[in-house]
C-alpha cells in the first residue's frame, strides 16, 4: 500500500460522502419542518406542475361553492317575500268571498274594498323593495340586460363606457343621453322621466342614475359631449348566470346555473290582479282572479324550490370534489412524515459515522511519521 502526504484519497472520499449525507439530511429536515415533499421544483418538477394545477382547481371550487351558497341565499330572500305575498293573496280571497255574499250591503263592501286596495298596494311595495345586496329580485328587472338587437348607437358601443348595471330600470325601455360640458341628462323616452348628474371629464367616474336604475363607469378619456345622442334600450327580464364550477362558461354550461324571478307585482304577468269587490258580481269575478294568481304563485314556489335543490346539489358536489382533489394534491405535494422520519434517522446516523471516518482518514497520514522517524 502506497503512503502519500499531498493527496489523502481516503479523506477526500470520506469528505464527499459526508457532503452528500449533509445535503440529504438538510433536505429531510426541510421536508419535516414544512410538511411538504416538494419544496422546490427540483424536488419533483412534474409533480409540482400537477400539484399546482390541482391547487388552482381547489381554490376556484371553493369560490364556486361560495357563489352557489350566496345564490341560494338570494333565492331564500325572494322566497321569503313570496311567502308574504302568498299570505296577502289568501286575505284577498277571504275579502272577495265575504263580499260575494248578499248579506252585505254595498257600503259594507266598500269597507272591504278599501282593505283590498291597501293589500294590493302592499304587494306592489314588497315586489318593488325586495332586493339582495341592492339588486331587486321580484319586480321584473332581475337579469335585465341591453337589448342590442333593437338599439342603434347604444351606450355600450362606446369604448369609454364600462360595467353597465341595471337595478330597477324599466324593462324593454329606451333611454337617451344628452350631455353638456359638465353634466349629463338621462331620459326615459316612454315616460319622459329625467335625471341629471354632474360629470368630471378629467377622471374615471361612476355615473349612478339611481332614480332610473342605471349605473355605468366612464374612463378618463371621455368628454361630456361624447355621450350626447347615445341611446340605450333595456331587454325584458331574463335569467341571471351564476358560476358554480371552476371552468369557463359558454359550451361548458355544467360550470354555471341560470335562473330568474318573475314580476310579482299585481300588474305583472304572474299575478295579473285587477278589479274590485264593490259589488257581488265584481267580487265573484275577483275570486276567479285571485284563484288564478294563487295558482300562478304556487308555480313560482315550485320553481324556487327546484332551484334551491339544484344549488344544494351543486354545493354538495363541489364539496366532494374539493375533498377528493385536495387528497390528490396531498399525495403529490405533502410528505409522508413516518417515511421521512426514517430517512432522517438514517441520514443522521450516516452523518455521525461519516464525521468519525473523516477524522480517521485525516489521522492516517500521521503513520508516515513513523517511517520518517526511523522507528
Kinemage of the C-alpha trace (Angstrom):
@kinemage 1
@onewidth
@group {chain A} dominant
@subgroup {mainchain}
@vectorlist {calphas} color= white
{ca unk a 1} P 0.000 0.000 0.000
{ca unk a 2} L 1.399 3.382 -1.006
{ca unk a 3} L 1.581 6.105 1.638
{ca unk a 4} L 1.142 9.689 0.355
{ca unk a 5} L 1.232 13.053 2.091
{ca unk a 6} L -0.045 15.513 -0.558
{ca unk a 7} L -3.174 13.628 -1.548
{ca unk a 8} L -5.230 11.875 1.108
{ca unk a 9} L -7.636 9.949 -1.105
{ca unk a 10} L -9.392 8.352 1.835
{ca unk a 11} L -10.088 11.755 3.401
{ca unk a 12} L -11.353 13.143 0.073
{ca unk a 13} L -13.726 10.206 -0.315
{ca unk a 14} L -14.915 10.499 3.267
{ca unk a 15} L -15.497 14.246 2.773
{ca unk a 16} L -17.510 13.663 -0.399
{ca unk a 17} L -19.707 11.095 1.288
{ca unk a 18} L -20.165 13.398 4.275
{ca unk a 19} L -21.184 16.278 1.986
{ca unk a 20} L -23.786 14.093 0.254
{ca unk a 21} L -25.153 12.943 3.602
{ca unk a 22} L -25.326 16.519 4.879
{ca unk a 23} L -27.262 17.558 1.738
{ca unk a 24} L -29.750 14.717 2.164
{ca unk a 25} L -30.081 15.478 5.876
{ca unk a 26} L -30.782 19.161 5.156
{ca unk a 27} L -33.497 18.252 2.642
{ca unk a 28} L -35.013 15.798 5.083
{ca unk a 29} L -35.095 18.471 7.803
{ca unk a 30} L -36.697 20.889 5.302
{ca unk a 31} L -39.436 18.389 4.427
{ca unk a 32} L -40.130 17.517 8.062
{ca unk a 33} L -40.304 21.169 9.108
{ca unk a 34} L -42.501 22.293 6.152
{ca unk a 35} L -44.660 19.179 5.857
{ca unk a 36} L -44.151 19.209 2.076
{ca unk a 37} L -42.428 16.592 -0.034
{ca unk a 38} L -41.996 19.212 -2.763
{ca unk a 39} L -40.441 22.451 -1.553
{ca unk a 40} L -38.858 23.467 -4.853
{ca unk a 41} L -39.219 22.476 -8.471
{ca unk a 42} L -36.030 20.403 -8.270
{ca unk a 43} L -37.673 18.081 -5.732
{ca unk a 44} L -40.196 16.845 -8.339
{ca unk a 45} L -40.681 19.052 -11.391
{ca unk a 46} L -43.556 17.099 -12.935
{ca unk a 47} L -45.218 16.539 -9.583
{ca unk a 48} L -45.069 20.253 -8.763
{ca unk a 49} L -46.791 21.140 -12.049
{ca unk a 50} L -49.603 18.670 -11.396
{ca unk a 51} L -49.977 19.744 -7.747
{ca unk a 52} L -50.139 23.428 -8.686
{ca unk a 53} L -52.879 22.702 -11.235
{ca unk a 54} L -54.851 20.814 -8.590
{ca unk a 55} L -54.381 23.661 -6.106
{ca unk a 56} L -55.763 26.185 -8.608
{ca unk a 57} L -58.809 23.951 -9.159
{ca unk a 58} L -59.374 23.663 -5.412
{ca unk a 59} L -59.271 27.421 -4.876
{ca unk a 60} L -61.621 28.023 -7.799
{ca unk a 61} L -64.043 25.390 -6.497
{ca unk a 62} L -64.023 26.991 -3.055
{ca unk a 63} L -65.114 30.269 -4.645
{ca unk a 64} L -67.694 28.458 -6.793
{ca unk a 65} L -69.104 26.846 -3.649
{ca unk a 66} L -69.463 30.282 -2.062
{ca unk a 67} L -71.135 31.543 -5.249
{ca unk a 68} L -73.683 28.748 -5.053
{ca unk a 69} L -74.290 29.388 -1.346
{ca unk a 70} L -74.834 33.096 -1.960
{ca unk a 71} L -77.136 32.348 -4.888
{ca unk a 72} L -79.127 30.062 -2.595
{ca unk a 73} L -79.358 32.883 -0.053
{ca unk a 74} L -80.660 35.156 -2.807
{ca unk a 75} L -83.344 32.614 -3.645
{ca unk a 76} L -84.311 32.385 0.031
{ca unk a 77} L -84.745 36.174 0.199
{ca unk a 78} L -87.090 36.020 -2.785
{ca unk a 79} L -88.937 33.062 -1.286
{ca unk a 80} L -89.497 34.965 1.964
{ca unk a 81} L -91.065 37.848 0.083
{ca unk a 82} L -93.181 35.428 -1.937
{ca unk a 83} L -94.426 33.897 1.320
{ca unk a 84} L -95.627 37.324 2.446
{ca unk a 85} L -97.380 37.864 -0.870
{ca unk a 86} L -98.989 34.423 -0.598
{ca unk a 87} L -100.423 35.394 2.801
{ca unk a 88} L -101.847 38.577 1.364
{ca unk a 89} L -103.439 36.712 -1.543
{ca unk a 90} L -105.125 34.464 0.986
{ca unk a 91} L -106.514 37.540 2.731
{ca unk a 92} L -107.724 38.919 -0.614
{ca unk a 93} L -109.534 35.617 -1.222
{ca unk a 94} L -111.219 35.956 2.183
{ca unk a 95} L -112.326 39.512 1.412
{ca unk a 96} L -113.662 38.577 -2.019
{ca unk a 97} L -115.513 35.582 -0.624
{ca unk a 98} L -117.071 37.726 2.067
{ca unk a 99} L -118.016 40.473 -0.417
{ca unk a 100} L -119.641 37.942 -2.781
{ca unk a 101} L -122.404 37.249 -0.248
{ca unk a 102} L -125.610 39.293 -0.331
{ca unk a 103} L -125.774 39.527 3.430
{ca unk a 104} L -123.547 42.624 2.939
{ca unk a 105} L -124.604 45.998 1.646
{ca unk a 106} L -122.615 47.875 -0.977
{ca unk a 107} L -121.486 50.247 1.748
{ca unk a 108} L -120.026 47.354 3.724
{ca unk a 109} L -118.438 46.011 0.553
{ca unk a 110} L -116.810 49.419 0.178
{ca unk a 111} L -115.094 48.917 3.527
{ca unk a 112} L -113.773 45.536 2.349
{ca unk a 113} L -112.666 47.057 -0.951
{ca unk a 114} L -110.636 49.677 0.893
{ca unk a 115} L -108.700 46.894 2.603
{ca unk a 116} L -108.332 45.127 -0.745
{ca unk a 117} L -106.755 48.218 -2.271
{ca unk a 118} L -104.316 48.607 0.622
{ca unk a 119} L -103.278 44.955 0.374
{ca unk a 120} L -102.626 45.272 -3.351
{ca unk a 121} L -100.517 48.362 -2.654
{ca unk a 122} L -98.510 46.370 -0.126
{ca unk a 123} L -97.978 43.559 -2.630
{ca unk a 124} L -96.587 46.114 -5.071
{ca unk a 125} L -94.397 47.642 -2.371
{ca unk a 126} L -92.907 44.257 -1.466
{ca unk a 127} L -92.376 43.459 -5.135
{ca unk a 128} L -90.528 46.730 -5.668
{ca unk a 129} L -88.455 46.688 -2.466
{ca unk a 130} L -87.332 43.055 -2.190
{ca unk a 131} L -83.633 43.045 -3.019
{ca unk a 132} L -80.399 41.199 -2.362
{ca unk a 133} L -77.359 43.431 -1.823
{ca unk a 134} L -79.153 46.240 -3.613
{ca unk a 135} L -80.303 44.102 -6.550
{ca unk a 136} L -84.064 43.994 -6.944
{ca unk a 137} L -85.433 40.483 -7.338
{ca unk a 138} L -89.176 40.213 -7.975
{ca unk a 139} L -90.140 43.453 -9.703
{ca unk a 140} L -89.408 42.143 -13.204
{ca unk a 141} L -85.925 43.638 -13.653
{ca unk a 142} L -83.828 40.720 -12.394
{ca unk a 143} L -81.424 39.535 -15.098
{ca unk a 144} L -82.056 42.597 -17.273
{ca unk a 145} L -79.504 43.452 -19.945
{ca unk a 146} L -79.098 45.585 -23.060
{ca unk a 147} L -81.406 44.913 -25.993
{ca unk a 148} L -78.691 45.222 -28.632
{ca unk a 149} L -80.934 43.947 -31.433
{ca unk a 150} L -83.289 46.911 -31.179
{ca unk a 151} L -80.842 49.675 -30.364
{ca unk a 152} L -78.606 51.681 -32.663
{ca unk a 153} L -75.751 53.820 -31.402
{ca unk a 154} L -76.346 52.321 -27.983
{ca unk a 155} L -74.283 53.243 -24.953
{ca unk a 156} L -72.298 50.010 -24.725
{ca unk a 157} L -70.847 50.616 -28.206
{ca unk a 158} L -68.786 53.497 -26.868
{ca unk a 159} L -65.338 52.227 -25.899
{ca unk a 160} L -65.099 54.527 -22.907
{ca unk a 161} L -68.227 53.142 -21.196
{ca unk a 162} L -67.729 50.137 -18.920
{ca unk a 163} L -69.637 47.979 -16.444
{ca unk a 164} L -73.234 48.870 -17.238
{ca unk a 165} L -75.531 47.702 -14.418
{ca unk a 166} L -79.313 47.699 -14.067
{ca unk a 167} L -81.150 47.786 -10.781
{ca unk a 168} L -84.740 48.867 -11.113
{ca unk a 169} L -84.647 50.152 -14.690
{ca unk a 170} L -87.801 49.628 -16.721
{ca unk a 171} L -87.900 46.521 -18.898
{ca unk a 172} L -87.904 46.995 -22.692
{ca unk a 173} L -87.499 50.746 -22.257
{ca unk a 174} L -85.450 53.213 -24.287
{ca unk a 175} L -83.202 55.773 -22.599
{ca unk a 176} L -81.447 58.672 -24.285
{ca unk a 177} L -78.484 60.725 -23.095
{ca unk a 178} L -77.945 64.432 -23.572
{ca unk a 179} L -74.708 65.949 -22.319
{ca unk a 180} L -73.083 69.309 -21.966
{ca unk a 181} L -69.538 70.114 -20.920
{ca unk a 182} L -70.052 69.306 -17.255
{ca unk a 183} L -73.350 67.442 -16.928
{ca unk a 184} L -75.342 64.609 -18.434
{ca unk a 185} L -79.107 64.028 -18.526
{ca unk a 186} L -80.776 60.650 -18.996
{ca unk a 187} L -84.378 60.481 -20.240
{ca unk a 188} L -86.747 57.526 -20.348
{ca unk a 189} L -88.492 58.050 -23.670
{ca unk a 190} L -91.854 56.464 -22.841
{ca unk a 191} L -92.449 58.334 -19.585
{ca unk a 192} L -90.379 61.466 -20.086
{ca unk a 193} L -88.711 60.971 -16.678
{ca unk a 194} L -85.234 62.519 -16.439
{ca unk a 195} L -82.258 62.629 -14.105
{ca unk a 196} L -79.246 64.945 -14.313
{ca unk a 197} L -75.744 64.280 -12.996
{ca unk a 198} L -72.592 66.370 -12.973
{ca unk a 199} L -69.656 64.999 -14.959
{ca unk a 200} L -65.918 65.340 -14.406
{ca unk a 201} L -64.289 64.542 -17.744
{ca unk a 202} L -60.765 64.536 -16.345
{ca unk a 203} L -61.116 61.428 -14.200
{ca unk a 204} L -62.650 57.981 -14.328
{ca unk a 205} L -66.066 58.265 -12.759
{ca unk a 206} L -69.021 56.044 -11.964
{ca unk a 207} L -72.308 57.590 -13.033
{ca unk a 208} L -75.147 56.260 -10.914
{ca unk a 209} L -78.572 57.249 -12.228
{ca unk a 210} L -80.213 55.777 -9.131
{ca unk a 211} L -83.687 57.089 -9.919
{ca unk a 212} L -83.542 55.335 -13.280
{ca unk a 213} L -81.843 52.195 -12.015
{ca unk a 214} L -78.878 52.508 -14.406
{ca unk a 215} L -75.200 52.761 -13.489
{ca unk a 216} L -72.004 52.684 -15.547
{ca unk a 217} L -68.374 53.786 -15.419
{ca unk a 218} L -66.652 56.064 -17.902
{ca unk a 219} L -62.887 56.332 -18.418
{ca unk a 220} L -60.803 59.470 -18.144
{ca unk a 221} L -60.780 59.742 -21.962
{ca unk a 222} L -64.455 60.682 -22.079
{ca unk a 223} L -65.880 64.138 -22.570
{ca unk a 224} L -69.420 65.060 -21.737
{ca unk a 225} L -70.349 65.695 -25.351
{ca unk a 226} L -69.117 62.210 -26.302
{ca unk a 227} L -72.229 60.739 -24.674
{ca unk a 228} L -74.570 63.168 -26.353
{ca unk a 229} L -77.099 61.407 -28.573
{ca unk a 230} L -76.353 57.872 -27.434
{ca unk a 231} L -79.263 55.610 -26.565
{ca unk a 232} L -79.799 52.510 -24.501
{ca unk a 233} L -82.663 50.028 -24.659
{ca unk a 234} L -83.157 47.547 -21.867
{ca unk a 235} L -84.179 43.979 -22.512
{ca unk a 236} L -87.038 42.179 -20.857
{ca unk a 237} L -86.161 40.474 -17.584
{ca unk a 238} L -84.088 37.365 -18.125
{ca unk a 239} L -82.316 34.652 -16.222
{ca unk a 240} L -79.050 35.542 -14.477
{ca unk a 241} L -75.973 33.306 -14.616
{ca unk a 242} L -74.136 32.024 -11.562
{ca unk a 243} L -70.682 30.412 -11.704
{ca unk a 244} L -70.746 27.145 -9.736
{ca unk a 245} L -67.727 25.411 -11.286
{ca unk a 246} L -64.030 26.023 -11.852
{ca unk a 247} L -64.247 26.076 -15.650
{ca unk a 248} L -65.376 28.691 -18.129
{ca unk a 249} L -68.944 29.131 -19.254
{ca unk a 250} L -70.113 29.018 -22.834
{ca unk a 251} L -70.294 25.454 -24.075
{ca unk a 252} L -69.152 24.233 -20.651
{ca unk a 253} L -72.560 25.000 -19.175
{ca unk a 254} L -72.061 22.438 -16.420
{ca unk a 255} L -69.977 25.103 -14.667
{ca unk a 256} L -72.910 27.505 -14.487
{ca unk a 257} L -76.553 27.607 -13.457
{ca unk a 258} L -79.096 30.150 -14.616
{ca unk a 259} L -82.362 31.223 -13.058
{ca unk a 260} L -84.553 34.251 -12.702
{ca unk a 261} L -87.515 35.642 -10.810
{ca unk a 262} L -90.843 36.734 -12.239
{ca unk a 263} L -92.527 40.094 -11.787
{ca unk a 264} L -94.743 39.597 -8.728
{ca unk a 265} L -96.421 42.984 -8.736
{ca unk a 266} L -100.190 42.987 -9.106
{ca unk a 267} L -99.836 44.098 -12.725
{ca unk a 268} L -97.187 41.514 -13.570
{ca unk a 269} L -97.856 38.514 -15.791
{ca unk a 270} L -97.834 36.103 -12.808
{ca unk a 271} L -100.434 37.669 -10.507
{ca unk a 272} L -102.217 39.907 -13.009
{ca unk a 273} L -104.687 41.168 -10.415
{ca unk a 274} L -107.365 43.632 -11.448
{ca unk a 275} L -110.892 44.506 -10.414
{ca unk a 276} L -112.587 45.334 -7.132
{ca unk a 277} L -115.112 43.915 -4.701
{ca unk a 278} L -117.580 46.793 -4.565
{ca unk a 279} L -120.447 44.613 -5.815
{ca unk a 280} L -121.400 40.944 -5.668
{ca unk a 281} L -120.701 40.352 -9.360
{ca unk a 282} L -117.372 42.134 -9.140
{ca unk a 283} L -116.477 40.049 -6.098
{ca unk a 284} L -117.258 36.802 -7.909
{ca unk a 285} L -115.010 37.853 -10.776
{ca unk a 286} L -112.335 38.897 -8.305
{ca unk a 287} L -112.441 35.444 -6.672
{ca unk a 288} L -111.502 33.881 -10.018
{ca unk a 289} L -108.707 36.422 -10.450
{ca unk a 290} L -107.252 35.636 -7.025
{ca unk a 291} L -107.555 31.893 -7.597
{ca unk a 292} L -105.549 32.256 -10.796
{ca unk a 293} L -102.989 34.444 -9.019
{ca unk a 294} L -102.594 31.908 -6.191
{ca unk a 295} L -102.137 29.094 -8.706
{ca unk a 296} L -99.507 31.069 -10.628
{ca unk a 297} L -97.670 31.973 -7.425
{ca unk a 298} L -97.626 28.316 -6.389
{ca unk a 299} L -95.945 27.533 -9.710
{ca unk a 300} L -93.289 30.090 -8.821
{ca unk a 301} L -92.832 28.438 -5.426
{ca unk a 302} L -92.255 25.106 -7.171
{ca unk a 303} L -89.663 26.706 -9.444
{ca unk a 304} L -87.921 28.340 -6.494
{ca unk a 305} L -87.844 25.060 -4.571
{ca unk a 306} L -86.375 23.220 -7.550
{ca unk a 307} L -83.654 25.855 -7.881
{ca unk a 308} L -82.808 25.646 -4.182
{ca unk a 309} L -82.423 21.885 -4.524
{ca unk a 310} L -80.273 22.340 -7.613
{ca unk a 311} L -78.000 24.783 -5.824
{ca unk a 312} L -77.846 22.464 -2.824
{ca unk a 313} L -76.756 19.579 -5.036
{ca unk a 314} L -74.185 21.853 -6.691
{ca unk a 315} L -72.721 22.781 -3.306
{ca unk a 316} L -72.604 19.127 -2.210
{ca unk a 317} L -70.901 18.141 -5.459
{ca unk a 318} L -68.342 20.906 -5.101
{ca unk a 319} L -67.536 19.948 -1.519
{ca unk a 320} L -66.980 16.314 -2.535
{ca unk a 321} L -64.792 17.420 -5.449
{ca unk a 322} L -62.797 19.756 -3.194
{ca unk a 323} L -62.205 16.917 -0.736
{ca unk a 324} L -61.095 14.438 -3.389
{ca unk a 325} L -58.897 16.878 -5.307
{ca unk a 326} L -57.320 18.027 -2.021
{ca unk a 327} L -56.488 14.402 -1.281
{ca unk a 328} L -54.972 14.028 -4.744
{ca unk a 329} L -52.830 17.143 -4.250
{ca unk a 330} L -51.782 15.916 -0.816
{ca unk a 331} L -50.445 12.635 -2.160
{ca unk a 332} L -48.228 14.596 -4.551
{ca unk a 333} L -47.178 17.620 -2.500
{ca unk a 334} L -47.292 16.536 1.157
{ca unk a 335} L -44.557 14.495 2.812
{ca unk a 336} L -45.138 11.114 4.443
{ca unk a 337} L -43.907 12.068 7.900
{ca unk a 338} L -43.277 8.481 9.058
{ca unk a 339} L -41.264 7.543 5.977
{ca unk a 340} L -39.349 10.817 6.014
{ca unk a 341} L -38.535 10.400 9.706
{ca unk a 342} L -36.986 7.043 8.862
{ca unk a 343} L -34.882 8.703 6.179
{ca unk a 344} L -33.916 11.484 8.577
{ca unk a 345} L -32.749 8.990 11.232
{ca unk a 346} L -30.657 7.091 8.675
{ca unk a 347} L -29.032 10.279 7.407
{ca unk a 348} L -28.381 11.424 10.944
{ca unk a 349} L -26.541 8.170 11.744
{ca unk a 350} L -24.601 8.389 8.464
{ca unk a 351} L -23.677 11.976 9.317
{ca unk a 352} L -22.253 10.904 12.659
{ca unk a 353} L -20.340 7.929 11.233
{ca unk a 354} L -19.101 9.966 8.245
{ca unk a 355} L -17.727 12.623 10.562
{ca unk a 356} L -15.901 9.967 12.554
{ca unk a 357} L -14.469 8.312 9.443
{ca unk a 358} L -13.263 11.662 8.047
{ca unk a 359} L -11.393 12.200 11.295
{ca unk a 360} L -9.830 8.738 10.988
{ca unk a 361} L -8.850 9.374 7.361
{ca unk a 362} L -7.178 12.642 8.308
{ca unk a 363} L -5.160 10.858 11.006
{ca unk a 364} L -3.945 8.017 8.726
{ca unk a 365} L -1.265 10.194 7.127
{ca unk a 366} L 0.424 10.519 10.506
{ca unk a 367} L 1.616 6.918 10.115
{ca unk a 368} L 4.185 8.259 7.691
{ca unk a 369} L 5.915 9.979 10.600
{ca unk a 370} L 6.871 6.584 11.964
{ca unk a 371} L 8.798 5.890 8.767
{ca unk a 372} L 10.497 9.288 8.808
{ca unk a 373} L 11.473 8.890 12.472
{ca unk a 374} L 13.058 5.531 11.746
{ca unk a 375} L 11.161 3.672 14.283
